[in-house]
């Protein structure tokens, strides 16, 4: 084959390859209209708003429930950055309007604890179905949502969307929480919501059961979104177009606002049921923690083993960490391009705080001077917010990870 | 000259945010870019993705284009870089993944057509790019140098090296008609 023949061969081979009809027009539409292109004037404030939402979206939610009610008390270990006092507790037994007869309240769901931090001083925390807020680093707390009489439900996920608007996925449905003025509303009675990822107070995504739903009206109505996974446990968007979804069987990503999804990771092992007969084994599940459009983590848990993956190129390539994480852990909190933290169970009722700076190649752990099983961790700058579960809820905050200010309270009844 | 001047005008308008000018300027390049992407990635779906992303990057970075220089090599550079990026980084890199055969899924099954494609597939993607640019898109070495980087003489040398590699692959596939 000489060069002339090679040219002919190329033409025979590729001349017939035509882009599909309309592809160019669609590509131009996408190029010009996509976020990140030439932005209109309102884009900067919108981006700032979105950044707040995205930061909040990095805060994972805890799924494994286990607890019994206990008495309220205050405890702390080591030098205390600030004395924590009991929350102001209005409406301890009143039945909030709008929740009368909520079907989910008819059966008891094991309460869990959550924390979502807006910054180093402002955070929300939930224990069971009650949600409180602090604006002074945890010294004082006010009730945002008092829960329902009998407290048979629980919050499953908390998320700040703006500095004054938050959402909670609860067994009662989707709650919108406002801080200025303070108030709450049940915007949807759908009781299978597990996780939230709102881009704005109107637009967002939720995991309902094991499916992804999308809303454009603040959660009033939802429409299904097929991401190509049978079971979805996590969803996170970094822009209106770019997002990731994860489930026990893999990780998928979209760059066109959810119209198409591309598989990035595939876990061939089915959800594990390994372990002693009758032993409670947490179902396999996967989360992602995307830092920006290029770097992030995927954390796959199956039984008592956690596998960590890191990407530097937006998920086209995921590199597994050489070490597995053993035992129960909280969700992973991404703190930098290659850094992340989580809480790991060291023994029943004892946990340790672990962090990596090298994408999971090595971990440094320190014992927590607080009793409780891993609940949820949130990190804002140098401030760590922690929710643990033992005989009640333990909320703690620390600026250095060695000393913590902590507060305990029961899970099933508001009290002062 | 008239065409070049028109393209320059369109680009100037596009740089000022004129969407229609952008669309008109790049449309003549799209088919060639698509074929380049197919030859490099060997998958239609991936090629469409690469083109979409390349157009997005072109729109976003159009201000870096110097009016009066060649739009074609500039755009094909963006496309080639996108294809290299996808080929370098995409696909599942984790051992626990299912073993998946990606390449070839979208190929035609005509055995005569498979020979060249299969041979191309065995070449490094940068050599694929050189061969496609020169022997299919008929790009001179000077223009190729703008796309792949380096001096034209070096590009020429690399292209011939790629051609030799292609021939050796074809010989290895027992294609007796391959001659120097």
Interface residues (C-beta under 8 A of the other chain):
Chain A: X1 X2 X3 X6 X7 X9 X10 X11 X12 X13 X14 X15 X17 X18 X19 X20 X23 X24 X25 X26 X27 X28 X30 X31 X32 X34 X36 X37 X38 X255 X263 X264 X265 X266 X267 X268 X269 X307 X309 X313 X316 X317 X318 X319 X320
Chain B: X17 X19 X22 X23 X26 X27 X30 X31 X34 X35 X38 X39 X44 X48 X51 X52 X53 X55 X56 X58 X59 X60 X85 X86 X89 X90 X91 X92 X93 X94 X95 X96 X97 X98 X100 X113 X116 X117 X131 X132 X135 X136 X138 X163 X166 X167 X170 X175 X177 X178 X179 X180
